[in-house]
Amino acid sequence: MSTQEKQTSYVAPFISLVFLFFVVGFLTTANGQFQAPLKEAFLKGAGNLKNTFTTLITFAWFLAYPLTGGVGSNWISKVGYKNTLLRALVLMVVGLGIFLLSSLFTINFPDANVQVFSASIPFGYFIFLFGSFVVGASATILQVVINPYLSACYVKGTQSVQRLAIGGSSNSIGTTIAPFFVAGIVFGGLSMEEVTVSQLSVPFLALMGVMLLVVLVLSRLSMPDIPSTKTESGEKLERSVWSFSHLKLGVITIFFYVGVEVCIGNNINLYVIELQEANGGISFFGHEALKLFGINFNIPALAATLYWFSILIGRLVGSSLSKVTPRVQLTTVSALAIVMVSMAIVFNNLWMLVAVGLFHSIMWGAVFTLAIQDLGKYTSKASGVFMIGVVGGAILPLVQGGFADSLHSWRWTWLLVLAGEFFILYYALLGSRVREK
């Protein structure tokens, strides 16, 4: 970074982007937590395809990442970081409006169903899937802005890995709160069997209002561009960003990382329901539900919350590791994740799986830092390419849901997660080495 860029104040943009990282985490996890409730509300007629259709909600969200990451990079080159940010937020408001439409449509046209093989699916469910894609596109473009900006903006007393860890911690606060929001506020602590589509309208309308307020505030905020991280409008790069092997393997690694993180975070509640049915119930220190902030939370929602909370704890710890290199951090946590997932499978233990969140916590920042190392003006382009890998959050949970349907069990589907952890370890040890600057 140049002396002039160091003299520019990035504190206010830094704080704003940390807040937006919270929004991305909150909405990503809230979207996933709609799986189990919507399985009951929308998919009663799905028969043996219930798990597959349920995981389509996550698939639709993360499908946006490979399809719109390049859009974010192009917008940054043409209109700058701030205007790209505002466009993404407006797109988010549109997506939340589509969520609202899905609810209103299903309420007013309850008999409008689509026959898919042996399954009868309400048309409103497909509207919800489209909304999931649109909000996912917004989250993609936001991250194309947030990741390189946090990594490159100069804030005295910090380094890039720490700034990403702080942003990741904010993201984790959002992911931790989201299951409580869905279970406690949207569905009022009801059991899954009592959930109705009509309960979706007001929360989505409220979220639209909040995001419009965020757009208004950020439109008045100064957010200087960082020229050294992007090409100028009309400038052509001399080589393909894919020619950097550590970036290319980083995209594949983030595919597996996001995939395994979302497999646990979004599908663990379905796994808990299966364990409850098989064992006649699961307790948390002797309790079938836990009352927090005056609201009763059942074990599926609690397991997801504790998983995301463990990621938050790990990121808070990781933000203080200023003297430990990203490669060492990634090697350590991926090895520990392999051990913990293996034990969870062998012992069919829910809580060991929840604890894996501690080791997933700092993977994103470590992989991103290693993947964009020494890329200079290719950085913003690389950030868009990097988002392609996030499609793992769409594909792996969907594949896992298909395995669960074919195996009639979730237990052995966690082998898919184990395979992903091994690839992350490979990247930490070998794949992240910079061969060309």
Secondary structure as UniProt FT lines:
FT   HELIX           3..7
FT   HELIX           11..33
FT   HELIX           35..41
FT   TURN            44..45
FT   HELIX           47..49
FT   HELIX           50..108
FT   TURN            110..111
FT   STRAND          113..116
FT   TURN            117..118
FT   STRAND          119..122
FT   HELIX           123..152
FT   TURN            156..157
FT   HELIX           160..180
FT   HELIX           181..186
FT   TURN            188..189
FT   HELIX           192..194
FT   HELIX           197..200
FT   HELIX           201..219
FT   HELIX           227..229
FT   TURN            233..234
FT   HELIX           241..243
FT   HELIX           245..279
FT   TURN            285..286
FT   STRAND          289..292
FT   TURN            293..294
FT   STRAND          295..298
FT   HELIX           299..318
FT   TURN            319..320
FT   TURN            322..323
FT   HELIX           326..347
FT   HELIX           350..355
FT   HELIX           357..360
FT   TURN            361..362
FT   HELIX           363..371
FT   TURN            372..374
FT   HELIX           376..378
FT   HELIX           379..386
FT   HELIX           387..391
FT   HELIX           392..407
FT   HELIX           411..413
FT   HELIX           414..426
FT   HELIX           427..431
//
